[in-house]
Every structure is written in C-alpha cells, then in structure tokens.
Amino acid sequence: MSPTPPPALDLTGKVAVVTGSGRGLGLAYATALAAAGASVVVNDLDAEVAEKAAAGIVAAGGRAVAEAVAVGTAEAADRLVDRAVSAFGRLDVLVANAGILRDRVLWKMTDEDFDAVVSTHLRGTFTCARAAAVRMREQGEGGRLILVGSPAGQRGNFGQTNYAAAKAGIAAMARTWSMELARAGITVNAVIPVAATAMTETVPAFAPYVEAMRRGEPLPDALRKGEGFGTAEDCAALVSFLASDAAAGVTGQCVGIGGDRLALWSHPEEIATAYADGGWSPAAVAAAWHTSVGRAPQTVGIPAPRLPEA
C-alpha cells in the first residue's frame, strides 16, 4: 500500500462500501480508500469480479471483502450495509458508483432501456444512501456519502436520456441530502469524473489516445489539462479526500476531476431576469425574449473535445 497519509487524510478505522467497484472507476476508488487505511466492501454484480478485486486489495496490504449483488433494491442496499457491519463493525463511507449504459435516442429508447439505467443509477444511489444514512445516524459519529455523477447529468448528452436524467437526479439528491443530514454530521457530495473507462473509450475522439495509453504511452496535456481526461486512478484522489476528516466542511457540492484538472461545478441559478408590471402575457414574453432573458441562451451538451491528431 502507499505511504501513511497525513492525519486528516488517514482513513484508518473507517469502513467504506463502494458500489460497482469490481473494475474501472469503482475499483480505483476502492483501492485508493484502502490505501488510505479504510476497510472496504467491494461490490459488483459479478461475484468472480468482486472477489478478484477484493483479493487484489488484500494482496496489496489492505482490508477488503466482496459482496456480489445488483444495486437498485432496498434489499441489495441492506445487504451491503450489513456486510460492512458484519465484516468490519461499522460504516463510515458510502461511494455510490454502480452504473450501466443503455444509449439510444429518444424515439428509439424502450421502457426497458430507461428503467434499467434509472434503477441502477438513480434508485440504486437512493436505496444505498438511505441504508447508509440510517446506519450512520445510529452510530452517531457522522459519515460520508459520495455520489458519482457525470458531465452528462450536468449538461445533457445526445443519446443518453436515461443516463443524463439519472445523473442529474443524483446531483439534486446530493444537494438535498446535504441539508437533511447536516445535523448528523454526514456530508454529501457528488463526484463528476472524466476518465478512460469502458463507458468513455467508445468516444471516437478519445479512442486512439486510450489505445496509446494501454501501450504505456502518456496522455498529452491537451487531454489531461485541456479536457480533464485521464485514467480512473486520476479520479480516486478526490474520493479519498471527500471521505476524510480534511473534507469535514465540504458538503452539497458537485466536484469534477479528471486527468490533471480539479473543478467545482456550479449549481443551477437564475442568470437573467426581466419584469412586467401586472405579469406576463405570451405577446409580452415574445416581445421581450430576444432583448432580455433570452438574449444569451445557455448551451447544451458536453462540448466536443479539442484534440491534436493522435
């Protein structure tokens, strides 16, 4: 494992559940938490994948157990919390990371496509956070809920009605729960990661760089700084920080990380206003729109990468 972290960042004695942590970003989060001293419950739908991930953490000197279950139901959430308590005696940190994709444009998206993604991302985050909050409040010593969002949830993304809606909901839940759980000393934040994973490597602009990275070649600054795009491990430091005592005063925030870039996302707010004595008619809105609130409309979608040729 890594050298002993500074006291405020030392997670020794803390217990974390990381959903969807058999591979990719989730595995990076679980590994980093264990390296900082936390005991970790590794979760994946595939039991073999979960066991392998937990074994890797243990082999590196950490403490971890596996719990294979698909998140989404209250029963699955209870199993994860119970596993943490039975294996390590308590629960201090939940990282709600598990997710799937079922990308299709609106007119081709089925009910099943929509429900599967919303169940895993949104309902899974809700049920796991609820179970964790109940346990943390019973313990009476505070805690950390770290929810995983996405740029798609902040800005929308073509072909991702289900995913973008779920991730936007996660950001809203982070803000809501930060208020509801403040008196219990439980912080709630959303991480907005950008990294080379199975979900992003299909983006054509990134594909040659991801392939080069697999050959051991470093990513250029145009990606690491310009696009805030790097490895899954690059995103894990933020999760370890948010889980620590150093982040005790950080709550209700959406924080982006990727490559060499760390960023704070804004919360939605009114940016232009206009007034009409006695209220607005459709004609008055039409007359005022282009010269007042609609003069500079907001953009949508994740900006296209600006990259040099690989």
C-alpha positions as CSV (number, residue, x, y, z in Angstrom):
1,M,0.0,0.0,0.0
2,S,1.0,3.7,-0.3
3,P,2.9,5.6,2.5
4,T,1.0,6.7,5.6
5,P,-1.2,9.6,4.7
6,P,-1.3,12.9,6.7
7,P,-3.5,12.6,9.8
8,A,-6.5,14.4,8.4
9,L,-6.4,12.2,5.3
10,D,-5.8,8.9,7.2
11,L,-8.8,6.6,6.9
12,T,-7.6,4.0,9.3
13,G,-10.5,2.6,11.3
14,K,-13.0,3.8,8.7
15,V,-15.2,1.4,6.8
16,A,-16.4,2.1,3.2
17,V,-18.8,0.5,0.8
18,V,-18.1,1.2,-2.9
19,T,-20.8,0.0,-5.3
20,G,-19.8,-1.1,-8.7
21,S,-16.2,-1.5,-7.6
22,G,-15.1,-4.6,-9.4
23,R,-13.5,-2.7,-12.2
24,G,-12.9,0.7,-13.7
25,L,-13.6,3.8,-11.7
26,G,-15.2,1.9,-8.8
27,L,-12.1,-0.3,-8.4
28,A,-9.9,2.8,-8.4
29,Y,-12.0,4.4,-5.7
30,A,-11.9,1.2,-3.5
31,T,-8.2,0.7,-4.0
32,A,-7.5,4.4,-3.0
33,L,-9.7,4.2,0.1
34,A,-7.9,1.0,1.2
35,A,-4.5,2.6,0.5
36,A,-5.5,5.4,2.9
37,G,-6.3,2.9,5.6
38,A,-10.1,2.2,5.2
39,S,-11.6,-1.2,5.2
40,V,-13.6,-1.7,2.0
41,V,-16.7,-3.7,0.9
42,V,-16.1,-4.3,-2.8
43,N,-19.4,-4.7,-4.8
44,D,-20.1,-5.9,-8.3
45,L,-22.9,-7.8,-10.0
46,D,-20.3,-10.5,-11.0
47,A,-19.2,-12.4,-7.9
48,E,-15.9,-13.5,-9.6
49,V,-15.1,-9.9,-10.5
50,A,-15.9,-8.7,-7.0
51,E,-13.8,-11.4,-5.3
52,K,-10.8,-10.8,-7.6
53,A,-10.9,-7.0,-6.9
54,A,-11.1,-7.6,-3.1
55,A,-8.3,-10.1,-3.3
56,G,-6.1,-7.6,-5.1
57,I,-6.7,-5.0,-2.4
58,V,-5.8,-7.5,0.3
59,A,-2.7,-8.7,-1.6
60,A,-1.6,-5.1,-1.6
61,G,-1.9,-4.9,2.2
62,G,-5.4,-3.5,2.5
63,R,-8.6,-4.8,4.1
64,A,-11.5,-5.7,1.8
65,V,-14.3,-8.2,1.4
66,A,-16.6,-8.8,-1.6
67,E,-20.4,-8.6,-1.8
68,A,-21.9,-9.5,-5.1
69,V,-25.3,-8.0,-5.7
70,A,-27.0,-5.8,-8.2
71,V,-27.8,-2.4,-6.7
72,G,-31.2,-0.9,-7.0
73,T,-33.4,-2.6,-4.4
74,A,-33.7,-1.9,-0.7
75,E,-32.7,-5.5,-0.1
76,A,-29.4,-5.0,-2.0
77,A,-28.6,-1.9,-0.1
78,D,-29.3,-3.6,3.2
79,R,-27.0,-6.4,2.2
80,L,-24.1,-4.0,1.5
81,V,-24.5,-2.2,4.8
82,D,-24.9,-5.4,6.7
83,R,-21.8,-6.8,5.1
84,A,-19.8,-3.8,6.2
85,V,-21.0,-4.1,9.7
86,S,-20.6,-7.9,10.0
87,A,-17.1,-7.8,8.5
88,F,-15.7,-4.6,10.0
89,G,-18.1,-3.4,12.7
90,R,-19.4,-0.2,11.3
91,L,-20.0,2.0,8.2
92,D,-18.4,5.4,7.7
93,V,-18.3,6.0,3.9
94,L,-20.6,5.1,1.0
95,V,-19.4,5.6,-2.5
96,A,-22.4,5.2,-4.8
97,N,-20.7,4.4,-8.1
98,A,-22.5,1.4,-9.7
99,G,-23.9,2.1,-13.2
100,I,-24.8,0.8,-16.6
101,L,-25.5,2.3,-20.1
102,R,-28.4,1.7,-22.5
103,D,-27.8,4.5,-25.0
104,R,-30.4,5.3,-27.6
105,V,-32.1,8.4,-29.0
106,L,-35.4,9.3,-27.5
107,W,-37.6,7.8,-30.3
108,K,-35.8,4.5,-30.1
109,M,-35.4,4.2,-26.3
110,T,-37.5,1.5,-24.8
111,D,-39.1,1.4,-21.4
112,E,-36.7,-1.3,-20.5
113,D,-33.7,0.8,-21.6
114,F,-34.9,3.7,-19.5
115,D,-35.9,1.7,-16.4
116,A,-32.7,-0.4,-16.3
117,V,-30.5,2.7,-16.2
118,V,-32.6,4.7,-13.8
119,S,-33.0,1.7,-11.5
120,T,-29.2,1.2,-11.3
121,H,-28.0,4.8,-11.1
122,L,-30.8,6.8,-9.5
123,R,-32.7,4.2,-7.5
124,G,-29.5,2.4,-6.6
125,T,-28.0,5.6,-5.3
126,F,-31.1,6.4,-3.3
127,T,-31.5,3.0,-1.7
128,C,-27.9,2.6,-0.8
129,A,-27.6,6.2,0.5
130,R,-30.8,5.7,2.6
131,A,-29.5,2.4,4.1
132,A,-26.1,4.0,4.8
133,A,-27.6,7.1,6.3
134,V,-29.8,5.1,8.7
135,R,-26.7,3.2,9.9
136,M,-24.5,6.3,10.2
137,R,-27.2,8.2,12.2
138,E,-27.5,5.2,14.5
139,Q,-23.7,5.3,15.1
140,G,-23.9,9.0,15.8
141,E,-20.5,9.8,14.6
142,G,-21.2,11.4,11.2
143,G,-20.2,9.9,7.9
144,R,-19.7,10.5,4.2
145,L,-22.0,9.9,1.3
146,I,-20.1,10.3,-2.0
147,L,-22.3,10.0,-5.0
148,V,-21.0,9.6,-8.6
149,G,-22.4,11.9,-11.2
150,S,-21.4,12.7,-14.8
151,P,-20.9,15.6,-17.1
152,A,-23.9,14.2,-18.9
153,G,-26.0,14.9,-15.9
154,Q,-24.7,18.4,-15.7
155,R,-25.2,19.4,-19.4
156,G,-27.1,16.6,-21.1
157,N,-25.7,14.3,-23.8
158,F,-27.0,13.1,-27.1
159,G,-28.5,9.6,-26.9
160,Q,-28.4,9.4,-23.1
161,T,-31.9,10.4,-22.0
162,N,-31.9,7.8,-19.2
163,Y,-28.3,8.2,-18.1
164,A,-28.3,12.0,-18.1
165,A,-31.6,12.2,-16.3
166,A,-30.4,9.8,-13.6
167,K,-27.1,11.6,-13.1
168,A,-28.9,15.0,-12.9
169,G,-31.1,13.5,-10.3
170,I,-28.0,12.3,-8.4
171,A,-26.7,15.9,-8.3
172,A,-30.0,17.1,-7.0
173,M,-30.1,14.4,-4.3
174,A,-26.6,15.4,-3.2
175,R,-27.7,18.9,-2.6
176,T,-30.9,17.8,-0.8
177,W,-29.3,15.2,1.4
178,S,-26.5,17.6,2.4
179,M,-29.2,19.7,4.1
180,E,-31.1,16.8,5.6
181,L,-28.1,15.1,7.0
182,A,-26.1,18.1,8.2
183,R,-27.2,17.9,11.8
184,A,-26.0,14.3,11.9
185,G,-22.5,15.3,10.7
186,I,-22.9,13.4,7.4
187,T,-21.5,15.2,4.4
188,V,-22.9,14.5,0.9
189,N,-21.1,15.4,-2.3
190,A,-21.2,14.4,-6.0
191,V,-18.1,13.5,-7.9
192,I,-18.1,14.3,-11.6
193,P,-15.3,12.1,-13.0
194,V,-13.9,12.0,-16.6
195,A,-11.6,9.1,-17.3
196,A,-10.7,6.4,-19.7
197,T,-13.2,3.6,-18.9
198,A,-15.4,1.2,-20.8
199,M,-18.0,4.0,-20.9
200,T,-15.8,6.6,-22.5
201,E,-13.4,4.7,-24.7
202,T,-16.2,4.3,-27.3
203,V,-16.0,8.1,-27.9
204,P,-14.2,8.3,-31.3
205,A,-12.1,11.3,-30.4
206,F,-10.7,9.5,-27.4
207,A,-10.2,6.1,-28.9
208,P,-6.7,6.5,-30.3
209,Y,-5.5,8.0,-27.0
210,V,-7.0,5.3,-24.9
211,E,-5.3,2.7,-27.1
212,A,-1.9,4.6,-26.8
213,M,-2.4,4.7,-23.1
214,R,-2.8,0.9,-23.0
215,R,0.5,0.7,-24.8
216,G,2.1,2.6,-21.9
217,E,2.3,6.0,-23.7
218,P,1.4,9.1,-21.6
219,L,-1.7,11.1,-22.4
220,P,-0.9,14.6,-23.8
221,D,-1.6,17.8,-21.9
222,A,-4.3,18.5,-24.4
223,L,-6.2,15.7,-22.8
224,R,-5.0,15.8,-19.2
225,K,-5.4,19.5,-18.8
226,G,-7.4,20.8,-21.7
227,E,-10.1,18.1,-21.5
228,G,-9.6,17.0,-17.9
229,F,-9.3,13.4,-19.2
230,G,-7.0,10.8,-17.7
231,T,-7.1,7.4,-16.0
232,A,-9.5,6.0,-13.5
233,E,-6.8,6.3,-10.9
234,D,-6.5,10.1,-11.5
235,C,-10.1,10.4,-10.2
236,A,-9.6,8.4,-7.0
237,A,-7.8,11.1,-5.0
238,L,-10.9,13.2,-4.8
239,V,-12.9,10.3,-3.3
240,S,-10.3,9.7,-0.7
241,F,-10.3,13.4,0.2
242,L,-14.0,13.6,0.5
243,A,-14.0,10.5,2.7
244,S,-11.5,12.1,5.1
245,D,-11.6,14.4,8.0
246,A,-10.0,17.0,5.8
247,A,-13.3,17.4,4.0
248,A,-15.5,17.7,7.1
249,G,-16.7,21.1,5.9
250,V,-17.3,20.2,2.3
251,T,-20.9,19.2,1.5
252,G,-23.6,19.7,-1.1
253,Q,-21.0,20.2,-3.8
254,C,-20.6,18.7,-7.3
255,V,-16.8,18.4,-7.9
256,G,-15.2,17.5,-11.2
257,I,-12.0,15.6,-11.6
258,G,-10.1,14.1,-14.5
259,G,-6.5,14.0,-15.7
260,D,-4.7,17.0,-14.2
261,R,-7.9,19.0,-13.7
262,L,-10.0,19.5,-10.5
263,A,-13.1,21.7,-10.8
264,L,-16.1,22.9,-9.0
265,W,-19.4,22.7,-10.9
266,S,-21.9,25.5,-10.5
267,H,-25.4,24.8,-9.2
268,P,-28.3,25.9,-11.4
269,E,-29.3,29.5,-10.8
270,E,-31.2,32.3,-12.5
271,I,-28.7,34.3,-14.7
272,A,-31.1,36.8,-16.4
273,T,-34.4,38.3,-15.3
274,A,-37.0,40.7,-16.6
275,Y,-40.1,42.1,-15.2
276,A,-43.6,43.1,-16.5
277,D,-46.0,45.2,-14.4
278,G,-49.0,43.1,-13.7
279,G,-47.5,39.9,-15.0
280,W,-46.6,38.4,-18.4
281,S,-48.7,37.7,-21.5
282,P,-47.5,35.5,-24.3
283,A,-47.1,38.5,-26.5
284,A,-45.1,40.4,-23.9
285,V,-42.8,37.3,-23.4
286,A,-42.3,37.2,-27.2
287,A,-41.5,40.9,-27.4
288,A,-39.0,40.9,-24.5
289,W,-37.4,37.5,-25.1
290,H,-34.6,38.4,-27.5
291,T,-33.7,41.7,-25.7
292,S,-33.7,40.4,-22.1
293,V,-33.7,36.9,-20.6
294,G,-33.3,35.1,-24.0
295,R,-30.5,37.3,-25.3
296,A,-27.8,34.8,-24.5
297,P,-29.3,31.3,-24.2
298,Q,-27.5,28.6,-22.4
299,T,-25.6,25.9,-24.4
300,V,-26.4,22.2,-24.0
301,G,-24.4,19.0,-24.3
302,I,-20.9,18.1,-23.5
303,P,-18.5,20.2,-25.6
304,A,-16.7,18.3,-28.3
305,P,-13.1,17.5,-27.4
306,R,-10.5,19.8,-29.0
307,L,-7.6,17.4,-29.5
308,P,-4.5,17.3,-31.7
309,E,-4.2,14.4,-34.1
310,A,-3.1,11.3,-32.2
